[in-house]
């Protein structure tokens, strides 16, 4: 069974109109998980209830808590960054600094069988042995850049996973060490000793899990789909839980150290690992083949850290500089590797990465970088059940540790140590994600399904605003609402809304919230008419005649609408912000009229053609009215209108007359006058005795008015009768023709 986190959208798409009430329902795990939990847990069935109380147990006043160990005497040890400090915390949560390394990061801590503490520092670090009194000494120096993990075997030997050459060291009680296993990986991030005495190791960058025998024989039991195996835990039946993170092409967001680029990389040997599947998903045997060393173009991809700015402290060598962390969401998985090497994927996410991993009896606990969340996987007959136990509200929950009935959580950004006790907190709250209703909305009924035992209570509140995230401009919380069957929301109308549930328990008993439904009605916005064009692309145009349009960008002023086919076509562009169906009414009036005349109503197309021959010549304007009345009740319907630029309807062609003509000595000269009543002339042509038409210029040099004169000169005319035709077009596309006949001897 695979449990996916963060995969479902909150909005269920459905067609709607402004007149329809909308319902925002939150009731599934993938919907609730987008909210904020304060001492409230979320189970896989999608129910909220009070969580185990979370107490800030210790604050080291550092940026990162990178390692955590229990001393067995009620004390805990926390390794931090970026000042290389180790703190000891007693049973009452009182802590003090026990040790400070010259190196900035304490990536691993383990308590030894003799009561001493062993702390691994990085970069260019060492393993330090620290007595309970705080005396320290260098226990072992592996001459490696990073020391990621430490674990003891039953014989008191210490194993250290390192980088960036991926070697595992075995160190005896006297601090003498040797290379126990070369993983041929860049980093060995985590180590675990199983009940048989085999060493389990997780690596980067190929995401391998190794089982290594006491004799140093390695065997790949799993290859993850992600580059970094970050944490391991051992189940009571010998099964191994492995958390992997990162992704191809993505910069991981692990809260661990990113090595700086300080020099060109040296040639390294490359290992090819062949993984053979067994038992369905995986079970793998590693076949290691040494290849010819080749230089790499860039340093190998390191595991990453959450905050990577180092502030040097006084009297210490300056720490290396680091680049800021990636803001990309983490990605990861949790798998269980059975003793027979078959693999079951328990959890995947494209939003969060696992950093802390431990066992609490038969339950698996893991922590993530999503608000420092703590999850629990519990066994059941139908497969593991997932519960989001609580949130620390820090950037990452980096380490988990179970001690008796308590769970301890180390966090980063900022570093703290939290304690989760048994039972349920007396009070907690859950804030829903913010709902974007897309438009200003009126709120209806808020209702919910819940179980509220006697002595407990559950109250809901709402707030609203017009900014995407709640800020000072939002309303205060309205409520409490206590009637689960439905209460009218008192928050003001707005675009965004959020609800909050406040849980109050008694004696360990907690109310449960299963789902919440909020009704709202979008404010009905008026339609938007973006453009109104006369003789737009929907009609037949006379060549070269400009459109006449009105729109949001202003008015394109032409003079005359064209009727090349005796049609004046009016087109428009309009839509409705609410998605309502629009109906259009088109009106027309002449410029000397006051009243509008309805041409056509209940139009659903975006164009209409007028029969120009049915209208007298003159100047007109069109008016378009858009209404959403077909999608709304009469009291809610809205309308908009737009008036076109003036245009002219002209059916009468230009009048062409011969003003004068004369013939002298074999040459002829004819004077024409072309006139129109409304539309300016735009061209003229002449044809003599049926020859092709040729352009002719107006006497004033430009054809642009309602009256123009033209002179046609024939320098040599053959004897006989000749026909001279002059035609002229107005800008409405009407054509007039005049005729002159001349005779010469």
N, C-alpha and C positions, 0 to 999 in steps of 0.2 A: 504493500500500500504506500503510495507516495502522497505526501501532504504538501501542497503548494501554497506559498505565502505571497500576498500582494498581487494576485493575478486578476482579480475581478474589479470591474469599474463600478463606481457607485451609481451611475446613471443607467437606467434601463431604457434604451431608446424606444420611443413609441410615437406615432403620429399624434399631434395635438393641435388645438386651436385655442385662442385666448379665452373662448367661452367655456372651455372644459376645465374642470378642477383637476389639478395634478396632485399626485401623492408621492411623497418622498419617504421611502421605507428603508430602514436599516435593521437587518436582522440576521445576517449571515456572518460567519467568521471573517470572510474576505472584505466585508463592509465595515464591521466594527473595528477591524485592526487599523484602519486609517485614522482613528480618533486618538485621544490622549487619555491614558489611564493613570489615576492617582490612587494607589492602594486598592485597585480593582483588577480582577483577573478575567480572562476571556477563554472559554473552552471551545473545542472544535465544533460543537453543535451550535455555536453562536449565542451563548448566554453569558451575561456579565454578572459577577458577584464579588463580594469583598475578598481581597487577596490576603495572603499572609502579610503581617505588618513589616514594612521595610524601614529599618533604622540606620541612619548614617552613623556607623560604629566608630570610625576613625578617619580623621582628615590630616594627611601628612603635609598639606600645603605645597604640593608638587603638581606638575602638569600631568604626568603619566604614572599609573600603577601598572607595571609590566610583569610582575611575578608575585606569587603568593604561595606560602607554605604554612602548614600547621606543625607546631612543635610537639604535640602529644601531651603537653602539660597545661593546656588551656591558652597557650600563647600562639600568636601568629606573627609571621614575618612577611613584610611587604617590600619588594624591590621597586624602585622608582626611576624615572628619567625626568629631567635631563641633568641631574646633578649627582647621579650615581649613588644614591642613598639607600640604606637598608634600615627599616624601622621594625622594632619589636612592639607588639600590641598585646596587652594582658587581657584577662577575662573580663575586665570592666570597661574595655575599650580605651584604656589609657596607653598612649604610645610614646616612644622616644627613639631618637636616631641611635642605632647600634653601630653603624659602620658607614663610611663614605669612601668610595673608590676614586682613584684618579680618572677613571673613564666615566663617560656620562650616563651610560645605560646599564641597569641591572636586569638582564633579560631572563634569568633563571635563578631560582632559589630552591634548595632542598635541605631537609634536616637529616643529618647523618645518624647512624646507629649509636654513636658515642655522645650524642647530645650537641655536637657542634653544628653550626650553620655553614653551608657552602653556597657561595654567591658567585655567579658568573657575570662578568662585565664585558661591555663592548662599546665601541669598536677597538680593535687591537688589544683585546682584553685578556683577563686571566681569571682563574678560579681561586677565590679567596676562602680560607677557612676562618670562621669567626667563632670564638668561644662564647658561652652564655654571658660572660662578663664583658664582652665587647672587644677582646683582644683579637687582632687579625694578623694573618700572614698569607703570603702567596702559597697556595697549595699546589697548583699546577699551571704551567703556561704552555698551551698547545701551539703557540706561534701561529694562530689563526686570527682572521679579522673579526669574526663573530662567534660567540658561544651562545647558542639558542636554547639548549635544553640540558637538564641534568636528571639522572635517575640512579638509584642504588640497586644492586642485586642482593640476593640473600646472603652472599658471602662478604658483604661490606665493600665491594668494588664499585667505584663511581664511573658512570658512563656519561660522556659529554658529546652532544651533537653540535657540529660547527659549520661555518661557512667562511669564505666562499669557495672552499674546495670540497665540501660535502663529506668530510671525514667524521667518523665516530671514534672517540678515544676511550680506552679503558684505563682507569687510574686506581692503583692499589691504595691501601690504608696509609702508606708512607709517602704518597704523592708522586709515585713513579708511574708514568703513563706510556702507552704505546697506541699506535693506530690499530684499533680493533676491527674496523670495517671501513672500506672506501666505497661510498655509494655511487660514485661517478655522477653525482648530482651537484648542484651549486650549493645548496643549503640542506642541512638536516634540521628541521624546525622543531620536531617534537619526538619524545622518546617515551616508551612504556615497557615495563617488565611484566610479562604474563606469568601465569601460575606454573608453567613448565620451565621457567627460567630462560625463555627465549626473549630477545630484545625486539620490540616493535618500533619502527622508525617511520616518520612521515617526512617527505622531501619536497623540494622546490628546485627546478621549475617544471618537472614532468608529472608532479602530483602522484608520486609512488608511495605505497605503503609496503615496507619490507618486514619480513620475519627473519631474524638473524639468530642462529643457534649459538650456544655457549662457545662453540669452536670457531665462530666467525663466518659460518656459511650463510650467505644471504639468499633470500627467496622473495620475489615480488608477489604479494598476495592481492594487490589491488592497484589499478591505475585509475585515478579520478579523471573526471571531465574538466577539472580546473587545475591550474598550475601548482597550487600550494596546498599541501596537506598541513593544516595549521594546528589541529588538536586531536588527541587520542584519549580513549577511555576504555577500561576493561570491564566487561559484563560479568555477572556471577557465574555464567555457564561457559566462560572462556571466549565468548564472542567479543569482537573488537569494534568499537564505535570510532569512526573517523570523520572529521569535519574538514572539508576542502573549500577553498575560496579563490576568487580571481576570475579571469576570463580572457579569451583570446581577443587581443586588441584593446583591452580595457586595463586601466591602471587600478590595481587593487586598493582597497581602503583599509587594509589591516593596520592595527595600532602598533605595529612593530617597526623596527628601525630600518630606514632606507640608506644603504651605503652611499656616500658621496662619490662622485667621479673625480678622482684626483690624479690619475695617470692612465696612459694607454694600457689596455689589457695585454697580458702575456698570452702566448699560445697555450691552449688547453686541449686535453684529449677529450673526445666526444664519445659518449656511450650510447649505443642503440639498444633499447630494451624491447624485446618481443613479449607481448602479453597474450597468453592463451586462456580463453574463457572456459570456465567449468561451472557446472551447476546453474546454468542459465545466464547470470549476469557476469560474474567474474570469478576468479580463482586464477592465479597467474603464476607463471614461472619466469623468472628473469633470466634472459640469456644475454650476457654482457660481452660485447665485442669491442675490443680496443681498436680505434682507428688512428690514422695519421694525424698528429696535432696540426691544427690549422688556426691561424689568427682569426679572431672575431672582430667584426667592425665596431662593436660597442660592448660595454660591460654587460654581463648576464643580468637578466631581470631579477632584482632582489625582492624578497618580501618587503612589505611596506609598513609605514608607521603613521599614526594618525596626526600627530603634531610634530613637525620636524625642524623647528627653530630652536637652536641651542644657545642659551645665555651663559657665557663663561663666568665661573665664579672666581673670587679672589684667590691668589696663591696657587692657582692650578693652571696647567697648560690650556690654552684656548681649545675649545671643542671644535670639531669640524662643522662646517655649515651644511645646511640641509635645504632642500626645495620644499615648497608648500605641498600639502597633501592634495590628492585629486578629489574633486567634488562628485565624481561619478558614483552612482549607487553600487553597493557591493553585490556580489553574486556568489552563491555557494550552495553546498549540499551537505547532508548528514547521511551516512550509510552505516549499516551493520554488516560486518564481515564474520560469518559463522566459522566455527572451528574447521568445517570442511572447505572453507574458502569461498563458499557461495556468498553473494552480496545482495542485500536488500536496501533500496533507497528509502529512507524514512522521511526526508524533508528536503525541499529545494526552494530557492527564492531568487528572484531577479532583482530584489530590493535590499536584502540584508545578507550579511556574512556572519558566520559563527566564529567566535574567538575563544570563549570559555566552554569547557565540556567536562562533565563529571557524572557519576552515578549516585543516586539516592535510593538504596535498595534496588528494586527492579525498575525504578523510574530513571529516565535519562534527562538530565538537565543541561541546557545549553544557553549561552548568552550571545547577544548580537550587538551590532553597531546601530540598530534602529532605536534610538532613545534609550540605549542601555537596557534592552529588553531581556527578560529571563523567561525561557520556555521550558515546559515539562512534557515529555512523552511517556505516557503510561500504557502498559500492556493491557490488551483486552482480547476477547474472543474474535472480534471483528478487525483486529489490527491495532496498531498504536494510536492512542488518543492524544491529540495535541492540545495543550493549554498554554496560553500566554499568561504566566503567573503574575507578572508585574513589570513596571518600568522604573529604572533608576533615574531617568531623565538626564543622564550624562551621555556624552557622545558615543562611548563604547563601554560595554561591560566586558573587560578583557580576560578576567580569570574567575573561576568558580571553585569553591571548596566546601565540602560537606563535613560538618563536625557535630556528631550527635544528631539532635533534632533541628539544628540551625544550618542555614546555607549562607555562606559568606561570598560576597561579590566584590571584586576589585574593578574599579573603573578608571577611565582616562578622559582627559579634557573635561573636567579636572579629575585628578586622582583622589579617590575616596575608597574606603572600605565600608560596605553595607552589610547588614545582617538581616536575613529573613527568618523569622521565627515561625513556629507552628501556629495553627489556628487561623483566625481571620482578624483583620484590623477592625477596630470599632466603627470606623467611618472611612469612606472613600468616595471618589467621584469619577465620572467619565464624561469627557467632552467630545462630542461628535465632530467629524470633519465638517468643514464649512460647505454649505450647499449653495451653489450658484444657480439661481432660477432663471438666469439670462435676462430678465427684465424686472423692473420694479413690480412687486407682487403684494397682494393682500393675503394675510395668513388666515387659515381656517382652524380646524380642530387638531389638537395634539393628543394622540392616544397611544397606548402601549399594552403589551402583554407581559405579565410579571407574576412572581410568587413572593408574597410578603408575609412571612411567618409572624405570629403574635410577638409583640415586643420590638419588632424591627420596622423600618420605614423606608420608603422610596419616593423621592420627590424629583420632579423635572422642572427645568428652567429653560427659557429661550432668550436669545438676543439677536439683533439684526443690524445691518449696516450696508453701506454702498461702496465700501472698499473691499478688495479681495480677501484681505486678512483682517481679523478683528484688531482694532486700534482705538484710539481715544475718540474717534468719530462715531463709533458704534454705540447703540443704546446700552443701557445697563441691563443686567439679567432681569427678566420678568418672571414672576412666579412667587412661590412654588405652585406647580400644578400637581395635584394629588389624586385626581379622578382618572384612573387608567382608561375608562370608557370614552373619555374625550373631554377636553377643556379648550375653550376658545383661546388662541394665542394672543397675548396682550402686547407683543412687540410691534413697533411701528412698521408700516409698509416699507419695503426695501428690496434690493436685488439679492442680497446674501442673508443667510440665516444659519444659526447654530443652536443646538440644544445641549443641555447638560443634565446628567442624572446624578443625584446625591444619594448614596447608600448609607444607611445607619443600621448596624447590627447590635446584637445583644447576646452576651454569654457565648460567643463563638458562632451564633446563628446569623445567617446573612440573607438578605433579600436577593432575588434573582431577576434580571431583566432580559427578556427574550427578543423583543423587537419593539421598534418605535416607528410610528407613522405620523407624518405631518402633512396636512392638506394646504394647498396654496392655489391662488388664482392669479395668473399673470395680468398685470395692467394691460388693457387693450390699447396698443399704440396705433395711431392713424397710418393708413397706407402712405407710401412714399412714391411720388411720381418724379422720376429722374430726368425725363426728357419728353418733349412734345414737338414732333416734327411735321411740317407740311411738305408733301411731296418727298417723303423719305424713301428708303429703299424698297418699300412695299408697292410703289406705283410705277407707271411708265413715265420716264422722264424724257423731256426734249434734251438733246445733247448739249452738255455744257451748262445747264441751268442749275444754279446753286440751290441747296436746301434752305428752308426757312425754319428755324427751330428755336424752342425755348427749353432750357434745362437748368440743372444746378450750376453749370459752368457759365451761365449767362445766356444772352440772346444772340443768335446769328441772324442778322437782318439781311434779308433779300428784299425784293420788291414785289414780285409777282409769282403766284403759283402757276405751274405749267400744266397745260392740258393737252399733251401731245396726243392722247387718245380720248380727250374730253372727260378725263377722270382727274380729280384732285385727291390724292391719297394722303391720309393723316395717320401717322404712326406714333407710338409712345412706348416708353420703358417705365415700368412701375413694379413694385413688389410690396409685400407686407411684412414688417419686422416679426410679427407673431406667426407667420406662416399661414395666415388665413386666405381663403379663396376670395378673389377680388372680382367685382362686377363693375363695369364702366358705363357711364352715360356721356354722350357726346353732344355738345351744343354748338350753335353757330349764330352769328349775327353780323349784319353789315355795320360799317363804321358809323353810319348816321342813325343807327337804331339804339334803343335803350334796353329792350327786352331780349333775352336769349330764347332761341328756338330749338327745341329738342330734335335732334337728328335721329338718334338711336339710343335706346336704353338696354340694360342687361347684356352688354357686350362682354365676352370673355376672351376675345382675341385682342391682340395688341395693335390692330390697324383697322382702318375703315376707309372706303373709297366713296367720294362724293361724285355724283353725276353732274358735271359742270354745266351741261347744257340746260339743266333744270333751274339754273340760278342766273339772275341778270348780272351783267358786268358790274364789278364794283370791288371795293375794299372790304375785307372780312377779317374776323378773328374767330378762332375756335376755342372752346372751353371743354376740358376733360374733367370729369368727376369720378374718382375711384372710391369704392365703398366696400367694407368688409361685412356688410349686413347679412350675407348668406352664411357666415360662420359665427355670428354673435346674436344674442338677444337684442330686441329693439333698443333697450336702454343702454346697451354696451357697445353698439356698433359705432364705428368711426369712419370719417371720410376725409378726403383731401381733393384739392382741385388745382389745375394749372391752366393758364390762358396762353395761347400761342402768340407769337409775333404777328403783326398785321400781314395779310397776304391778299392778293387780288385774283379774282376770277374774271377772266377775259375770254369771251367767245367770239368777239367781233374782230376780224382781221384788220391790219393797217389799210388805210385808204391811200392809193397811189394815183396821182394826177399829173398830167403834162402841163407844166407852167408855160413853156414856150419852146419853139423849135425853129431853126433856120438852116438853110443850105446856101453856101456861097462858094463859087468857084470849085466845085467838086468836094468841098468839106461840109460836114454837118455838125450842129451842136444842139443837144436836147437838154432841157431843164425839167427835172422831175421834183415833185414834192410828195413826201410820205408823212402821213399823220395818223395818230392814234388818240383815243379818248382817255385811256387809263395807263397802259403800260408803255414804258420807254421802248424805243426801237433798239435793236442790237446788231443788225447786219443788213447788207444790201448787196445784190448781184445783178449783173446785166448779161443779156444774151442777144446777139444780133443775128437775124436770119436763121434762128434755130441752132446756132453754134453753142458749145458748152458754156455753162454759166461761169462768169468771172467776177471776183469781188470788185466793188466800186466804193470809193471813199465819199464821205459826206463833204459838202462844201466847206464846213467849218473844221474838218480834219478828224472828227470823232463822232461816231454814231451812238448817242446816249440820251436823247430827249424824245419827247412825244411828237416832235415835228422836225424833220430834217429835209434839206434840199440836196439834190445830186445833179451833177453836170456830166453828161456823156458826150464826149467829143469824138467824131469820126473824121480824121484828117484827109482821107481819100475815100470817096464813095463812088462805086461803079454806077453807070447810068441804069436807071430803072427804079422799081419800088422796093423799099427795104422796111423790115419790121424790127423795131428795137423794144425789147421787154426789160422792165426793171422790177425785181421783186425784193421785198423787205420783210424781215421777221421782227416781231417784238419779243421781249424776254419771256412771254407766256407761251411762245411757240406758235403763235398765229402768223400766217403768211398772207401778205397782200401783193397783187401783181398789177402793174400799169403798162400801157402799150402806146407806143408812138409809131406812126408810119411816115416815112419820108420818101420823096420822089426827086430824082435828078434827071436832067436831059441826057 
